[in-house]
Amino acid sequence: MRQIGPLFGVSHSAAHRVIDTVGPLLALAPGRRRRVDQITIVDGTLIPTRDHRLAAPSKNYRYSTNLQVAIDAHTRLVVALGDPQPGNRNDTIVYRTSGIDQKLAGRPVMADGAYRGNPDVIIPYRKPADGSELPDWKADLNKQHRTVRAQVEHVLARMKCFCPVPPPATRPSPADGSTGNAQSPCPAPAPCGAPPQIWTAGLPTSGTNGTIRPTTRFRSNRT
């Protein structure tokens, strides 16, 4: 709540009251039933977190969790999520331990080659052990498989780059009538792939470069 409040210029207690009021109303909204024969695409993504009880050092060099996400191949809507698992586990294991395999039971599921070992998941053909090339019909099926499965990569990218706060608007300055940047309660969203911005509004700064330094000094009891 302390992070959501500054984004909209309200206190964290006000943000908590809004979520408590609107949350139950959204949860009671009737969901549309989807057909069982709809193709779903599943893939795992690493979510950095500070909770080291569940997270583990991952290939992104951060404590992360492996989150399994399943989308509808037709609408690109998320239809199922798995329970977060340690980020150092493979997708083929997390697919079974996260419980998403039970949520997608009876549905055709597509995934990449990392889900080898799950007979209910459609994965691309692998090359023979002798290193020979695949037949033309298998290569064509793998090409179609990559084209369809790429949708889940697009969904995960948009989920990670989504920012609920629009960039600051512009308005005329009351001093000279020129157009200047409006005072926005939150910084402009960073472009996709850029490092996260640090919220520094209201913090004491010192120096010409705007670096944050502690303003309170503790006097030692030693003489």
N, C-alpha and C positions, 0 to 999 in steps of 0.2 A: 504494500500500500504506500510506503514511503517513496517508491519509485514511480507509481502511477499518479499520485497526487501532483507532483511538480510538472508532469507532462501536460496537464490540463489547468494548471494554475489554481488548484484547490489544495486544502490540507489533506493529510492522509486519513484523518477521521471522516472527512466528507466523502472521500473516495470509498472508504469502507462501507459507509451507509448506503451509497448508491449501488454498490455491488450486492449488498445484502438485500436490497429492495428489488433490483432488476433481475438478479440471478435466478430466483425461484420462478419468476414469470417466464424466463427463457427456457428453463428446464421443463416446464409444463407444456411447451409448444408441441403439437403433434408432429411426429416425424413421418416422412414418406417412406412407405415400404418399397424396397427394391426387389427386383426379380432375382431369383436364385441363379439364373443362367447368365447374369451379367458378369463380364470379365473384370476381374480386379487385378491391380498391379501392386506389388508389395516391394518395399525397399527399406533399408535401415539407414539412419543418419545419426551422427554423434552430436549430442547436446551437452555443451559444457555446463557444469554445475559445481557449486562449492560444497555440496553434501558428499563428503568422502565416505559415508557409510554405504552408499550404493555405487558411486562413481569409481572409476579406475583410470590410471594413466593410459591414454590411447594413442593412436598413430598421429593425432593432431597435437601431441605433446602437452595435453591438458587433461585434467580430471573431467571425464565425460561419461555420459550414459548412452547406451545404444537403444534408440527408439525406433520401433518398427511401425511404418505408416503404410496403410493400404488405401488406394484410391480407386474410383470407378473409371475404367478406361474410356467411357463415353462422355461423362460429364466432368471428369477430373476433380470430383468432390471426394473428400476424405470419408471413407466408410467404416474404418476400424483402426484402432490404435492398440499397440501392445504395451504391456507393463515395462517400464524402463529397466534395463539390465546393465551390468557393468560394461563399459566401453571397450574393454580388451577382449570381449567374446566375439566369435564369428557370427555372421548373420544366420548361417544354417543352424546354429545352436540356439540363438536368441529367438528364432522363428518358432521353436517349439517351447522354450521356457517362458516366453513372454505371454503366452496364451492367445496370440493372434491367430494361430492355426485353428483353434477351436471356434473363434468368431467367424472365420472364413470357411468353415467346414461345409462341403457340398457345393462350393462355388469354384469355377475355374480361376486359378491364380497363376499369374505370370511373374517371373523374377529373373535376376541375372544368374550367372554361373556360380555365384557364391552360395547359392541355396542348394548345392548338390547334396544329395542324401535324403531329400524330402520327396517321396514319390508323388505327392499330390500337387507339386509345384511344377509348372511348365518352364523349363530352362532351355537355353540354346544348346545345340549339338556341340560336343567337344571334338577336337581333332584326335585322330587315332594315336595310340602310344608310339607307333613307329614313325611319327612325324609326317605322314602322308597327308595330302590335301583332302578336304571333304568333297563328296560328290556335289554336283551342281545343284541338285534339288535341296540338299541340306544347307548349302550356302545361301540359297534364296530364302529358305525359311528363317535362317539366322538373321538375314537382313530385315525381313519383315518383323521379326521379334524385336530387334533393336529399335525399329521405328516406333513400335507401339509402346515399348517399355520406357522410352525416353520421356514419356509424359510424366512419370512419377519424379524424375529428376527435375523437371520444370516446376512441379508443385513444391518440392522441397526447397528449391532455390527461392521461390516467391515467399514461402513461409518464413525463411530466415532473413529475407531482405525487406519484409513488410514493416512499415512504420505507420502507426495510427495517427501521428501528428503531421499535418501538412507543413510545407516550408513557410516561413514568416511572410506575411503580405506586406504591401507598401502603401503608404498614405502620405498626404501632403504634410510637410513640416509646418507647425504654426509660426515659426520664426520668419522664414523668408519665402514660404510658399513653394519651395522645391520639394521634390519627391524624395523621401528617405525611407530607410527600413523601419518598419513598425517594431515596437518593443514587444517581442513575443515572450511568453512565459517559459518557453523551452527552446533549446537550440535547434537549428535546422537539421533535418535528418541527413545522416551521412549516406553517400552513395553505396550501392551494393558492393560488398567486398572490402569496404574501408573499415579501419579499426573503430570500435565504439567510442562515442564521445563521452567525456567526463563532465558530469553536472557540477558547475562551479558557481551557480547563482547564489548570492547571499553569503558566500564564504569570504573571510577577510583575506585580502591580498596585499602584498607589499613589493616594492621594487618596480622598475620601469617595464620589465618584461611580463608582469602579471602573474608571476609564480606565487603559489600558495605557501605561506610560511606561518608557523605558529606565532600568534601575537601575545600569548601569555608566557611569561618566563617565571620559573620557579626558583626562588632564592634558596641557596643551600644553607643548612643549619651550621655548617662548619665555619669556624672563625679563622 
